[in-house]
């Protein structure tokens, strides 16, 4: 309509602006996502060219695959008792269908315009990540963090980690395609890798591993000389084995490095004070050393209060934990006794780490080391899963599998997910408190539970078929997006949040409409 009135491709450029807005809005907030999606829909309505729009929809096989999944979800309404919740679930997923329909209706036609969309995304991710890091390190502001996962200021740290890794994929493609200013993606990749390690988000490290394997696959595929290919495969395999060994060493329980005997209970400090001990059976251990042992409380209080403004008895760290307990654990992790002599071995950095709430020298290292330390602690102390993300996910998967075994064919119905999970947690006698009893943290399993095995197969096939096609035509960016999305489905209910479903829907639409433009040159990236 506007095209006819003005004689110019107004609707096309509205489409471009809306897509750039959504791309830039993904790492920022839900508001630009809602505005961009509504603009896409309004643009199609104002275009008022339903014959051509319908032809584009009708001839697009990806849309039919997507709607096969929707049809099976809708079918599960027949056996859902809670119809209201069922419609709410479907309403939350509407973005998954609305964005592809509107993007397919008015597809971008120029390679340059696809680049603009990607650049909008990259700029937004870089700016938000820079703000996150600057705020965390107090380059500006005075925000207090009680957890490194609060690093993401603009939304879910899990969804943001996925965007960081997709940004790395786009930077790698920038380099591979030999676009101008190739130093920019190199610097951006270095920054995004640093952010991934700093943030300690399992989602980021997990999806990054998938992208590294994808890069390996593309590299092996491009090597023509047989002996070079074999050498490369063997070298990469050796690296994988090294990483596996490293993870095994880091995650296995730390053996006790000292043995406490009855004579230790009589030992005194250099100042003649008797050490305090807890009972052996109730002793906690940190990095192989006993926490409630060799404690000279009065000596420690005197020395700590000289070195810090935080009171030893009544003070708390920045996370709200008693500073006294954090100090005990931190000194223990370094193999120190809790007395005046060993306190003087603590550096100013160590004291600051305690004030910040680091209960172990391993946590103070940050990055991958801290993440593995946290995982090891959870795996080796599985009595109470509450507040431990890994153990909570395992409990959720157990509950989900309990439901699948009870309803393997048709599922429970999309409206009865919450009720089914409440009952499953009770059946499993889970120790999770009600506020920690969530869905499976696995999008595939949640789909199966909601609408049955055939819906699960349609959903899984929809994404895997895309991956097969992307790999076949050497569509590196598309394959990268799919690897990130599929891996996120394994450890999260990605489509249960607005940002997650918009991320999946937008880049799905972006790649299926841009496939011919982005990868038409000999199928190369």
The 8 nearest C-alpha neighbors of each residue, nearest first, counted from 0:
[[1, 46, 3, 2, 45, 47, 4, 48],
 [2, 0, 4, 3, 5, 9, 46, 10],
 [1, 3, 7, 6, 8, 0, 5, 4],
 [4, 2, 6, 0, 1, 5, 7, 8],
 [3, 5, 1, 2, 6, 0, 7, 9],
 [6, 4, 7, 2, 3, 1, 9, 8],
 [5, 7, 2, 3, 4, 8, 1, 9],
 [6, 8, 2, 5, 9, 3, 1, 4],
 [9, 7, 2, 11, 10, 12, 6, 1],
 [8, 10, 12, 11, 2, 7, 13, 1],
 [11, 9, 13, 12, 8, 14, 42, 2],
 [10, 12, 14, 8, 9, 13, 15, 105],
 [11, 13, 15, 14, 9, 10, 16, 8],
 [14, 12, 10, 16, 15, 11, 17, 9],
 [15, 13, 11, 17, 12, 16, 10, 18],
 [14, 16, 12, 18, 13, 17, 19, 11],
 [17, 15, 19, 13, 18, 14, 20, 12],
 [18, 16, 20, 35, 14, 19, 15, 13],
 [19, 17, 21, 15, 20, 16, 22, 14],
 [18, 20, 116, 22, 16, 17, 21, 119],
 [21, 19, 17, 23, 18, 22, 24, 35],
 [20, 22, 24, 18, 32, 35, 23, 19],
 [23, 21, 120, 19, 20, 24, 25, 119],
 [24, 22, 120, 123, 119, 20, 21, 25],
 [23, 25, 21, 27, 31, 22, 26, 32],
 [24, 26, 27, 22, 23, 21, 28, 32],
 [25, 27, 24, 124, 159, 28, 123, 23],
 [28, 26, 24, 153, 25, 127, 154, 23],
 [29, 27, 30, 153, 24, 26, 25, 154],
 [28, 30, 32, 31, 33, 498, 497, 27],
 [29, 31, 33, 32, 28, 34, 24, 27],
 [32, 30, 34, 24, 33, 35, 29, 21],
 [33, 31, 29, 35, 21, 30, 34, 24],
 [32, 34, 36, 30, 31, 35, 37, 29],
 [33, 35, 31, 37, 32, 36, 38, 30],
 [36, 34, 17, 38, 32, 21, 37, 33],
 [37, 35, 39, 33, 38, 34, 32, 40],
 [36, 38, 40, 34, 39, 35, 41, 33],
 [39, 37, 35, 41, 36, 40, 42, 34],
 [40, 38, 36, 42, 37, 41, 101, 17],
 [41, 39, 37, 43, 42, 38, 101, 44],
 [40, 42, 38, 44, 43, 39, 37, 45],
 [41, 43, 45, 39, 40, 44, 38, 46],
 [44, 42, 46, 40, 41, 45, 101, 39],
 [43, 45, 41, 46, 42, 47, 40, 48],
 [46, 44, 42, 47, 43, 0, 41, 1],
 [45, 47, 0, 43, 44, 48, 42, 10],
 [48, 46, 45, 44, 49, 0, 43, 52],
 [47, 49, 46, 50, 51, 52, 0, 43],
 [48, 50, 52, 51, 47, 53, 46, 54],
 [49, 51, 53, 52, 48, 54, 47, 55],
 [50, 52, 54, 53, 49, 48, 55, 104],
 [53, 51, 49, 104, 55, 54, 50, 48],
 [52, 54, 56, 50, 55, 51, 49, 57],
 [55, 53, 57, 51, 56, 52, 58, 50],
 [56, 54, 52, 53, 58, 57, 59, 104],
 [57, 55, 53, 54, 59, 58, 52, 103],
 [56, 58, 54, 55, 59, 53, 60, 63],
 [59, 57, 55, 56, 54, 60, 53, 62],
 [58, 60, 56, 61, 57, 62, 55, 63],
 [61, 59, 63, 62, 58, 64, 57, 56],
 [60, 62, 64, 63, 59, 65, 511, 461],
 [63, 61, 65, 64, 60, 59, 66, 56],
 [62, 64, 66, 60, 65, 61, 67, 59],
 [65, 63, 61, 67, 62, 66, 461, 60],
 [66, 64, 62, 63, 67, 68, 61, 69],
 [65, 67, 69, 63, 68, 64, 70, 62],
 [68, 66, 70, 64, 65, 69, 63, 71],
 [67, 69, 66, 71, 65, 70, 457, 458],
 [68, 70, 66, 72, 67, 71, 73, 65],
 [71, 69, 73, 67, 72, 68, 66, 74],
 [72, 70, 74, 73, 68, 69, 454, 67],
 [71, 73, 69, 75, 74, 70, 450, 68],
 [74, 72, 70, 71, 75, 76, 69, 77],
 [73, 75, 71, 76, 72, 77, 70, 450],
 [74, 76, 412, 77, 450, 72, 73, 78],
 [77, 75, 79, 74, 73, 78, 412, 413],
 [78, 76, 75, 79, 74, 412, 73, 80],
 [77, 79, 76, 412, 75, 80, 411, 74],
 [80, 78, 412, 76, 414, 81, 77, 415],
 [79, 81, 82, 78, 415, 414, 412, 76],
 [80, 82, 414, 83, 79, 84, 415, 85],
 [83, 81, 85, 84, 80, 414, 79, 86],
 [84, 82, 85, 86, 81, 87, 414, 88],
 [83, 85, 414, 87, 86, 82, 81, 88],
 [414, 86, 84, 82, 88, 413, 83, 87],
 [85, 87, 89, 88, 83, 84, 90, 82],
 [88, 86, 84, 90, 85, 89, 91, 83],
 [89, 87, 85, 91, 86, 90, 84, 92],
 [88, 90, 86, 92, 91, 87, 85, 93],
 [89, 91, 87, 93, 92, 88, 86, 94],
 [92, 90, 88, 89, 93, 87, 94, 497],
 [91, 93, 89, 90, 94, 95, 88, 500],
 [94, 92, 90, 95, 96, 91, 97, 89],
 [93, 95, 97, 96, 92, 98, 501, 500],
 [94, 96, 504, 93, 92, 97, 500, 98],
 [97, 95, 94, 93, 99, 98, 100, 504],
 [98, 96, 94, 100, 99, 93, 95, 101],
 [97, 99, 101, 100, 96, 94, 102, 504],
 [100, 98, 508, 102, 101, 97, 96, 103],
 [101, 99, 97, 103, 98, 102, 104, 96],
 [100, 102, 104, 98, 103, 99, 39, 40],
 [103, 101, 99, 104, 105, 106, 100, 98],
 [102, 104, 106, 100, 101, 105, 99, 512],
 [103, 105, 52, 101, 102, 100, 106, 55],
 [106, 104, 103, 102, 11, 101, 107, 14],
 [107, 105, 103, 102, 512, 104, 108, 513],
 [106, 108, 109, 105, 112, 15, 513, 113],
 [107, 109, 106, 110, 516, 112, 513, 113],
 [110, 108, 111, 112, 107, 113, 516, 513],
 [109, 111, 113, 112, 516, 114, 517, 108],
 [112, 110, 114, 109, 113, 115, 108, 116],
 [111, 113, 115, 114, 109, 110, 116, 107],
 [114, 112, 116, 110, 115, 111, 117, 109],
 [113, 115, 111, 117, 112, 116, 118, 110],
 [116, 114, 112, 118, 113, 117, 119, 111],
 [115, 117, 19, 119, 113, 114, 118, 22],
 [118, 116, 114, 120, 119, 115, 121, 113],
 [117, 119, 121, 115, 120, 116, 122, 114],
 [120, 118, 116, 23, 122, 117, 121, 19],
 [119, 121, 23, 22, 117, 123, 118, 122],
 [122, 120, 118, 124, 123, 119, 166, 125],
 [121, 123, 125, 119, 124, 120, 118, 126],
 [122, 124, 23, 126, 120, 125, 121, 127],
 [125, 123, 121, 127, 122, 126, 26, 128],
 [124, 126, 128, 122, 123, 127, 129, 121],
 [127, 125, 129, 123, 128, 124, 122, 130],
 [126, 128, 130, 124, 129, 125, 123, 131],
 [129, 127, 131, 125, 130, 126, 124, 132],
 [128, 130, 126, 132, 131, 127, 133, 125],
 [129, 131, 127, 133, 128, 132, 134, 126],
 [132, 130, 128, 134, 129, 133, 150, 151],
 [131, 133, 135, 129, 134, 130, 128, 136],
 [134, 132, 138, 130, 136, 135, 131, 137],
 [133, 135, 137, 131, 132, 136, 139, 130],
 [134, 136, 132, 137, 133, 131, 150, 142],
 [135, 137, 133, 134, 138, 132, 139, 131],
 [138, 136, 139, 134, 135, 140, 133, 141],
 [137, 139, 133, 136, 134, 140, 135, 132],
 [140, 138, 137, 134, 133, 141, 136, 135],
 [139, 141, 137, 142, 134, 138, 133, 135],
 [142, 140, 137, 143, 139, 134, 135, 138],
 [141, 143, 140, 144, 134, 135, 137, 139],
 [142, 144, 141, 145, 317, 135, 318, 137],
 [145, 143, 146, 142, 149, 147, 318, 317],
 [144, 146, 318, 317, 143, 147, 149, 319],
 [147, 145, 148, 144, 149, 318, 150, 356],
 [146, 148, 149, 150, 198, 144, 145, 199],
 [149, 147, 150, 146, 198, 156, 151, 200],
 [150, 148, 147, 151, 146, 144, 152, 156],
 [149, 151, 148, 147, 131, 152, 135, 198],
 [152, 150, 156, 149, 153, 131, 154, 148],
 [153, 151, 154, 150, 131, 149, 127, 155],
 [154, 152, 27, 151, 28, 26, 155, 127],
 [155, 153, 152, 151, 156, 28, 159, 27],
 [154, 156, 157, 158, 159, 151, 153, 498],
 [155, 157, 159, 151, 158, 160, 154, 148],
 [158, 156, 160, 155, 159, 202, 161, 200],
 [159, 157, 161, 160, 155, 156, 499, 162],
 [158, 160, 156, 162, 161, 157, 155, 163],
 [161, 159, 203, 163, 157, 162, 158, 156],
 [160, 162, 158, 164, 159, 163, 203, 165],
 [163, 161, 165, 159, 160, 164, 166, 158],
 [162, 164, 166, 160, 161, 165, 191, 159],
 [163, 165, 167, 166, 161, 162, 207, 160],
 [166, 164, 168, 162, 167, 163, 161, 480],
 [167, 165, 163, 169, 164, 168, 121, 162],
 [166, 168, 170, 164, 165, 169, 188, 171],
 [167, 169, 165, 171, 166, 170, 476, 479],
 [168, 170, 172, 166, 171, 167, 173, 165],
 [171, 169, 184, 173, 167, 172, 168, 166],
 [170, 172, 168, 174, 173, 169, 167, 175],
 [171, 173, 175, 169, 174, 170, 176, 168],
 [174, 172, 170, 176, 171, 175, 178, 169],
 [173, 175, 177, 171, 172, 176, 181, 170],
 [176, 174, 172, 177, 173, 171, 524, 178],
 [175, 177, 173, 174, 178, 172, 524, 171],
 [178, 176, 174, 175, 173, 179, 181, 172],
 [177, 179, 176, 173, 181, 174, 180, 175],
 [180, 178, 181, 177, 173, 182, 174, 183],
 [181, 179, 182, 183, 178, 184, 177, 174],
 [180, 182, 183, 179, 174, 184, 178, 185],
 [181, 183, 185, 180, 184, 186, 174, 179],
 [182, 184, 186, 181, 185, 180, 187, 170],
 [185, 183, 170, 187, 186, 182, 188, 181],
 [184, 186, 182, 188, 183, 187, 189, 181],
 [187, 185, 189, 183, 184, 188, 190, 182],
 [186, 188, 184, 190, 189, 185, 191, 183],
 [187, 189, 191, 185, 190, 186, 167, 184],
 [188, 190, 186, 192, 187, 191, 193, 185],
 [189, 191, 187, 193, 188, 192, 194, 186],
 [192, 190, 194, 188, 193, 189, 187, 195],
 [193, 191, 195, 189, 194, 190, 188, 196],
 [192, 194, 190, 196, 191, 195, 197, 189],
 [193, 195, 191, 197, 192, 196, 198, 190],
 [196, 194, 192, 198, 193, 197, 203, 191],
 [195, 197, 366, 193, 194, 199, 198, 367],
 [196, 198, 366, 194, 195, 199, 193, 365],
 [197, 199, 195, 200, 196, 194, 147, 148],
 [200, 198, 366, 196, 370, 197, 367, 201],
 [201, 199, 202, 203, 198, 204, 148, 160],
 [200, 202, 204, 203, 205, 199, 370, 157],
 [201, 203, 205, 200, 204, 157, 206, 160],
 [204, 202, 160, 206, 201, 200, 205, 207],
 [203, 205, 207, 201, 202, 206, 208, 200],
 [206, 204, 202, 208, 207, 203, 201, 209],
 [205, 207, 209, 208, 483, 203, 204, 202],
 [206, 208, 204, 210, 209, 205, 203, 164],
 [209, 207, 211, 205, 206, 210, 204, 212],
 [208, 210, 206, 212, 207, 211, 213, 482],
 [209, 211, 213, 207, 212, 208, 214, 479],
 [210, 212, 214, 208, 213, 209, 215, 207],
 [213, 211, 215, 209, 210, 214, 216, 208],
 [212, 214, 210, 216, 215, 211, 209, 217],
 [215, 213, 211, 217, 216, 212, 218, 210],
 [214, 216, 212, 218, 213, 217, 219, 211],
 [217, 215, 213, 219, 214, 218, 220, 212],
 [218, 216, 220, 214, 215, 219, 221, 213],
 [217, 219, 215, 221, 220, 216, 214, 222],
 [220, 218, 216, 222, 221, 217, 215, 228],
 [219, 221, 217, 218, 222, 216, 223, 215],
 [220, 222, 218, 219, 217, 223, 216, 228],
 [223, 221, 219, 220, 228, 224, 218, 227],
 [222, 224, 225, 221, 228, 220, 227, 219],
 [225, 223, 227, 226, 222, 228, 229, 221],
 [224, 226, 228, 227, 223, 229, 222, 230],
 [227, 225, 229, 228, 224, 230, 231, 223],
 [228, 226, 230, 229, 224, 225, 231, 222],
 [227, 229, 225, 231, 226, 230, 222, 219],
 [230, 228, 226, 232, 231, 227, 233, 225],
 [231, 229, 227, 233, 228, 232, 226, 234],
 [230, 232, 228, 234, 229, 233, 227, 235],
 [233, 231, 229, 235, 234, 230, 236, 228],
 [234, 232, 236, 230, 235, 231, 229, 237],
 [235, 233, 237, 231, 236, 232, 230, 238],
 [234, 236, 238, 232, 237, 233, 231, 239],
 [235, 237, 233, 239, 238, 234, 232, 240],
 [236, 238, 234, 240, 235, 239, 233, 241],
 [239, 237, 241, 235, 236, 240, 242, 234],
 [238, 240, 236, 242, 241, 237, 243, 235],
 [241, 239, 243, 237, 238, 242, 244, 236],
 [240, 242, 238, 244, 239, 243, 245, 237],
 [241, 243, 245, 239, 244, 240, 246, 238],
 [244, 242, 240, 246, 245, 241, 239, 247],
 [245, 243, 247, 241, 242, 246, 240, 248],
 [244, 246, 242, 248, 243, 247, 241, 249],
 [247, 245, 249, 243, 244, 248, 250, 242],
 [248, 246, 244, 250, 245, 249, 251, 243],
 [247, 249, 245, 246, 251, 250, 244, 252],
 [248, 250, 246, 247, 251, 245, 371, 372],
 [251, 249, 375, 247, 248, 246, 252, 371],
 [250, 252, 248, 249, 247, 253, 375, 379],
 [253, 251, 254, 250, 379, 375, 249, 376],
 [252, 254, 287, 286, 251, 255, 256, 250],
 [255, 253, 287, 256, 252, 286, 288, 251],
 [256, 254, 287, 257, 288, 253, 258, 284],
 [255, 257, 287, 288, 254, 258, 253, 286],
 [258, 256, 255, 288, 259, 287, 289, 254],
 [257, 259, 260, 256, 255, 288, 289, 263],
 [260, 258, 263, 257, 261, 279, 262, 264],
 [259, 261, 262, 263, 258, 264, 279, 257],
 [262, 260, 263, 264, 259, 265, 266, 279],
 [261, 263, 260, 264, 265, 266, 259, 267],
 [264, 262, 266, 265, 261, 260, 259, 293],
 [265, 263, 262, 261, 266, 276, 274, 275],
 [266, 264, 263, 262, 267, 273, 274, 261],
 [267, 265, 263, 264, 273, 274, 262, 268],
 [268, 266, 273, 272, 271, 274, 265, 269],
 [267, 269, 271, 270, 272, 273, 274, 266],
 [268, 270, 271, 267, 272, 340, 339, 338],
 [271, 269, 268, 272, 267, 339, 298, 340],
 [270, 272, 268, 267, 269, 273, 266, 274],
 [273, 271, 267, 268, 270, 274, 295, 269],
 [272, 274, 267, 266, 268, 275, 271, 295],
 [275, 273, 293, 294, 295, 267, 272, 266],
 [274, 276, 294, 293, 292, 295, 273, 277],
 [277, 275, 292, 291, 293, 274, 278, 294],
 [276, 278, 291, 282, 292, 279, 281, 275],
 [277, 279, 281, 280, 282, 276, 291, 292],
 [278, 280, 282, 281, 277, 259, 276, 283],
 [279, 281, 278, 282, 277, 283, 291, 284],
 [282, 280, 278, 279, 283, 277, 291, 284],
 [281, 283, 279, 280, 291, 278, 277, 289],
 [284, 282, 290, 289, 281, 291, 285, 288],
 [283, 285, 289, 288, 290, 287, 282, 286],
 [284, 286, 288, 332, 287, 331, 289, 290],
 [285, 287, 332, 288, 253, 284, 331, 333],
 [286, 288, 255, 256, 285, 253, 254, 284],
 [287, 289, 285, 284, 286, 331, 256, 255],
 [290, 288, 284, 292, 291, 283, 285, 282],
 [291, 289, 284, 283, 292, 331, 328, 285],
 [292, 290, 277, 276, 289, 282, 283, 294],
 [291, 293, 276, 294, 290, 289, 275, 277],
 [292, 294, 274, 336, 275, 337, 276, 295],
 [295, 293, 337, 275, 274, 292, 296, 338],
 [296, 294, 338, 274, 298, 297, 337, 299],
 [295, 297, 299, 298, 294, 300, 338, 337],
 [298, 296, 300, 299, 295, 301, 338, 302],
 [299, 297, 301, 339, 300, 296, 295, 338],
 [298, 300, 296, 302, 297, 338, 301, 339],
 [301, 299, 297, 303, 298, 302, 311, 304],
 [300, 302, 298, 299, 304, 303, 297, 305],
 [301, 303, 305, 299, 304, 300, 298, 339],
 [304, 302, 306, 300, 305, 301, 299, 307],
 [303, 305, 307, 306, 301, 302, 300, 310],
 [306, 304, 302, 303, 307, 301, 308, 300],
 [305, 307, 303, 304, 302, 308, 350, 347],
 [308, 306, 304, 309, 305, 303, 310, 350],
 [307, 309, 310, 304, 306, 305, 303, 314],
 [310, 308, 314, 307, 311, 315, 304, 354],
 [311, 309, 314, 313, 312, 304, 308, 307],
 [310, 312, 323, 300, 314, 313, 304, 322],
 [313, 311, 310, 314, 323, 300, 322, 321],
 [312, 314, 310, 311, 315, 321, 322, 309],
 [313, 315, 310, 309, 322, 311, 312, 321],
 [316, 314, 321, 322, 320, 319, 317, 313],
 [315, 317, 354, 356, 319, 318, 322, 320],
 [318, 316, 355, 319, 356, 145, 354, 315],
 [319, 317, 145, 316, 320, 356, 144, 355],
 [318, 320, 315, 316, 317, 321, 145, 356],
 [319, 321, 315, 316, 318, 322, 356, 325],
 [322, 320, 315, 323, 324, 314, 316, 325],
 [321, 323, 315, 325, 316, 324, 314, 326],
 [322, 324, 326, 321, 325, 311, 327, 312],
 [325, 323, 327, 326, 322, 321, 328, 320],
 [324, 326, 358, 322, 328, 327, 323, 329],
 [327, 325, 329, 323, 324, 328, 353, 330],
 [328, 326, 324, 330, 325, 329, 331, 290],
 [327, 329, 331, 325, 358, 326, 330, 290],
 [328, 330, 359, 358, 326, 332, 331, 327],
 [331, 329, 335, 333, 327, 332, 328, 326],
 [330, 332, 328, 334, 333, 335, 329, 290],
 [331, 333, 286, 329, 285, 359, 330, 334],
 [334, 332, 330, 331, 335, 360, 329, 359],
 [333, 335, 331, 332, 288, 330, 336, 286],
 [336, 334, 330, 331, 333, 341, 337, 332],
 [337, 335, 293, 338, 341, 331, 294, 334],
 [336, 338, 294, 295, 293, 335, 299, 327],
 [339, 337, 295, 299, 340, 341, 336, 298],
 [338, 340, 342, 298, 341, 299, 302, 343],
 [341, 339, 342, 338, 343, 344, 269, 336],
 [340, 342, 344, 343, 339, 338, 335, 336],
 [343, 341, 339, 344, 345, 340, 338, 337],
 [342, 344, 341, 345, 340, 339, 346, 302],
 [345, 343, 341, 342, 346, 340, 335, 339],
 [346, 344, 343, 342, 349, 350, 347, 341],
 [345, 347, 349, 348, 344, 350, 343, 351],
 [346, 348, 350, 349, 351, 345, 306, 352],
 [347, 349, 351, 346, 350, 352, 345, 353],
 [350, 348, 352, 346, 351, 347, 345, 353],
 [351, 349, 347, 353, 352, 348, 354, 346],
 [350, 352, 354, 348, 353, 349, 355, 347],
 [353, 351, 349, 355, 350, 354, 357, 348],
 [352, 354, 356, 350, 357, 355, 351, 326],
 [355, 353, 316, 351, 356, 352, 350, 317],
 [356, 354, 352, 317, 353, 316, 357, 351],
 [355, 357, 316, 353, 354, 318, 317, 358],
 [358, 356, 353, 352, 359, 363, 362, 355],
 [359, 357, 329, 325, 328, 356, 353, 362],
 [360, 358, 329, 361, 362, 332, 357, 328],
 [359, 361, 363, 362, 332, 329, 364, 333],
 [362, 360, 359, 364, 363, 369, 368, 372],
 [361, 363, 369, 359, 364, 360, 365, 357],
 [362, 364, 360, 365, 361, 357, 352, 359],
 [365, 363, 361, 362, 369, 360, 368, 366],
 [366, 364, 369, 363, 362, 368, 197, 367],
 [365, 367, 196, 197, 199, 368, 369, 370],
 [366, 368, 370, 369, 196, 371, 199, 365],
 [367, 369, 371, 370, 366, 372, 365, 361],
 [368, 370, 362, 365, 372, 367, 371, 366],
 [371, 369, 367, 373, 372, 368, 199, 374],
 [372, 370, 374, 368, 373, 369, 375, 367],
 [371, 373, 369, 375, 370, 374, 368, 376],
 [372, 374, 376, 370, 371, 375, 369, 377],
 [375, 373, 371, 377, 376, 372, 378, 370],
 [376, 374, 250, 372, 378, 377, 373, 371],
 [375, 377, 373, 379, 374, 378, 380, 372],
 [376, 378, 374, 380, 375, 379, 381, 373],
 [379, 377, 375, 380, 376, 381, 374, 390],
 [378, 380, 376, 377, 381, 375, 252, 251],
 [381, 379, 377, 378, 382, 376, 383, 375],
 [380, 382, 383, 378, 384, 379, 377, 390],
 [381, 383, 380, 384, 430, 379, 377, 385],
 [382, 384, 381, 385, 430, 380, 431, 387],
 [385, 383, 390, 387, 391, 381, 431, 386],
 [386, 384, 387, 431, 383, 391, 435, 432],
 [385, 387, 388, 384, 391, 435, 390, 383],
 [388, 386, 385, 390, 384, 389, 391, 377],
 [387, 389, 391, 390, 386, 392, 385, 384],
 [390, 388, 392, 391, 387, 393, 377, 374],
 [391, 389, 393, 384, 392, 387, 388, 394],
 [390, 392, 388, 394, 393, 389, 384, 387],
 [393, 391, 395, 389, 390, 394, 396, 388],
 [392, 394, 390, 396, 395, 391, 397, 389],
 [395, 393, 397, 391, 392, 396, 390, 398],
 [394, 396, 439, 392, 398, 393, 397, 399],
 [397, 395, 399, 439, 393, 398, 394, 400],
 [396, 398, 394, 400, 395, 399, 401, 393],
 [397, 399, 401, 395, 423, 396, 400, 424],
 [400, 398, 396, 402, 401, 397, 439, 395],
 [399, 401, 403, 397, 402, 398, 396, 404],
 [400, 402, 398, 404, 399, 403, 397, 423],
 [403, 401, 405, 399, 400, 404, 406, 423],
 [404, 402, 407, 400, 406, 405, 401, 448],
 [403, 405, 401, 402, 407, 406, 400, 399],
 [404, 406, 402, 403, 407, 401, 410, 400],
 [407, 405, 410, 403, 404, 408, 402, 409],
 [408, 406, 403, 404, 410, 405, 409, 451],
 [409, 407, 451, 452, 406, 410, 453, 403],
 [408, 410, 451, 450, 406, 407, 452, 411],
 [411, 409, 451, 448, 450, 406, 449, 412],
 [410, 412, 449, 415, 448, 406, 409, 450],
 [413, 411, 79, 75, 449, 450, 414, 415],
 [412, 414, 449, 85, 415, 450, 75, 416],
 [85, 415, 413, 84, 81, 79, 412, 416],
 [414, 416, 418, 412, 417, 413, 81, 79],
 [417, 415, 419, 418, 414, 413, 420, 449],
 [416, 418, 420, 419, 415, 421, 438, 414],
 [417, 419, 421, 415, 420, 416, 422, 423],
 [420, 418, 416, 422, 417, 421, 415, 423],
 [419, 421, 423, 417, 422, 418, 424, 416],
 [420, 422, 418, 424, 423, 419, 417, 425],
 [421, 423, 425, 419, 420, 424, 426, 418],
 [424, 422, 420, 426, 398, 425, 421, 427],
 [425, 423, 427, 429, 421, 426, 422, 398],
 [424, 426, 428, 422, 423, 427, 429, 421],
 [427, 425, 423, 424, 428, 422, 429, 398],
 [426, 428, 424, 429, 425, 423, 398, 397],
 [429, 427, 425, 426, 424, 430, 423, 431],
 [428, 430, 427, 424, 431, 425, 394, 426],
 [429, 431, 432, 428, 383, 384, 385, 424],
 [432, 430, 429, 385, 435, 436, 384, 433],
 [431, 433, 435, 434, 430, 436, 385, 429],
 [434, 432, 436, 435, 431, 421, 437, 424],
 [433, 435, 432, 436, 437, 431, 385, 386],
 [436, 434, 433, 432, 431, 437, 385, 391],
 [437, 435, 433, 434, 431, 432, 438, 395],
 [438, 436, 435, 395, 439, 420, 440, 434],
 [437, 439, 440, 395, 420, 436, 445, 399],
 [438, 440, 395, 396, 441, 399, 445, 437],
 [441, 439, 491, 492, 490, 438, 392, 442],
 [442, 440, 491, 489, 490, 439, 492, 488],
 [443, 441, 492, 488, 445, 444, 446, 491],
 [444, 442, 446, 445, 441, 488, 447, 455],
 [443, 445, 447, 446, 441, 442, 448, 439],
 [444, 446, 442, 448, 447, 443, 449, 441],
 [447, 445, 449, 443, 444, 448, 455, 442],
 [446, 448, 451, 455, 444, 452, 445, 449],
 [449, 447, 410, 445, 446, 403, 451, 450],
 [450, 448, 413, 412, 446, 410, 447, 411],
 [451, 449, 410, 75, 412, 72, 447, 409],
 [450, 452, 409, 410, 447, 408, 454, 453],
 [451, 453, 455, 447, 408, 454, 456, 407],
 [454, 452, 456, 455, 451, 457, 408, 71],
 [455, 453, 457, 456, 452, 71, 451, 450],
 [454, 456, 447, 452, 458, 453, 457, 446],
 [455, 457, 453, 459, 454, 458, 460, 452],
 [458, 456, 454, 460, 455, 68, 459, 461],
 [459, 457, 455, 461, 456, 460, 68, 454],
 [460, 458, 456, 461, 462, 457, 455, 463],
 [459, 461, 463, 457, 462, 458, 464, 456],
 [460, 462, 458, 459, 464, 463, 457, 64],
 [461, 463, 465, 460, 459, 464, 466, 458],
 [462, 464, 466, 460, 465, 461, 459, 467],
 [465, 463, 467, 466, 462, 461, 460, 468],
 [464, 466, 468, 462, 463, 467, 469, 461],
 [465, 467, 463, 469, 464, 468, 478, 470],
 [468, 466, 464, 470, 465, 469, 471, 463],
 [469, 467, 471, 465, 466, 470, 464, 472],
 [468, 470, 474, 466, 478, 471, 472, 467],
 [471, 469, 473, 467, 468, 472, 474, 466],
 [470, 472, 468, 469, 473, 467, 474, 466],
 [471, 473, 522, 469, 474, 470, 468, 523],
 [474, 472, 470, 523, 471, 475, 522, 469],
 [473, 475, 469, 477, 472, 524, 476, 478],
 [474, 476, 478, 477, 473, 524, 479, 469],
 [477, 475, 479, 478, 474, 168, 480, 169],
 [476, 478, 480, 479, 474, 475, 469, 510],
 [479, 477, 481, 475, 469, 476, 480, 466],
 [480, 478, 476, 482, 477, 481, 475, 483],
 [479, 481, 477, 483, 478, 482, 484, 476],
 [482, 480, 484, 478, 479, 483, 485, 466],
 [481, 483, 479, 485, 484, 480, 486, 478],
 [484, 482, 480, 206, 486, 481, 485, 487],
 [483, 485, 481, 487, 482, 486, 480, 488],
 [486, 484, 488, 482, 487, 483, 481, 489],
 [487, 485, 489, 488, 483, 484, 482, 206],
 [486, 488, 484, 489, 485, 490, 491, 483],
 [489, 487, 442, 485, 491, 486, 441, 490],
 [490, 488, 441, 486, 487, 491, 442, 485],
 [489, 491, 441, 440, 487, 488, 486, 492],
 [492, 490, 440, 441, 493, 488, 487, 489],
 [493, 491, 442, 440, 441, 495, 494, 488],
 [492, 494, 499, 491, 495, 488, 496, 442],
 [493, 495, 500, 499, 496, 492, 92, 442],
 [494, 496, 493, 492, 497, 500, 499, 91],
 [497, 495, 499, 494, 498, 500, 493, 91],
 [498, 496, 500, 499, 501, 495, 29, 91],
 [497, 499, 501, 496, 500, 502, 29, 25],
 [500, 498, 493, 502, 496, 494, 501, 497],
 [499, 501, 494, 503, 497, 502, 498, 504],
 [502, 500, 504, 498, 503, 499, 505, 497],
 [501, 503, 499, 505, 500, 504, 498, 506],
 [502, 504, 500, 501, 505, 506, 507, 499],
 [505, 503, 95, 501, 507, 502, 506, 500],
 [506, 504, 508, 507, 502, 501, 503, 509],
 [505, 507, 509, 508, 504, 503, 510, 502],
 [506, 508, 504, 505, 509, 510, 503, 511],
 [509, 507, 99, 505, 506, 511, 510, 512],
 [510, 508, 506, 507, 512, 511, 513, 505],
 [511, 509, 513, 512, 514, 507, 508, 506],
 [510, 512, 514, 508, 513, 509, 507, 61],
 [513, 511, 510, 509, 514, 508, 106, 103],
 [512, 514, 510, 516, 511, 515, 517, 509],
 [513, 515, 517, 511, 510, 516, 512, 518],
 [514, 516, 519, 513, 518, 517, 512, 511],
 [517, 515, 513, 514, 519, 518, 110, 109],
 [516, 518, 514, 513, 515, 519, 110, 524],
 [519, 517, 522, 520, 515, 514, 516, 523],
 [518, 520, 515, 522, 516, 521, 517, 514],
 [521, 519, 522, 518, 523, 517, 524, 516],
 [522, 520, 523, 519, 518, 472, 524, 473],
 [521, 523, 472, 518, 520, 519, 473, 524],
 [524, 522, 521, 473, 520, 518, 474, 472],
 [523, 474, 475, 473, 518, 176, 522, 172]]
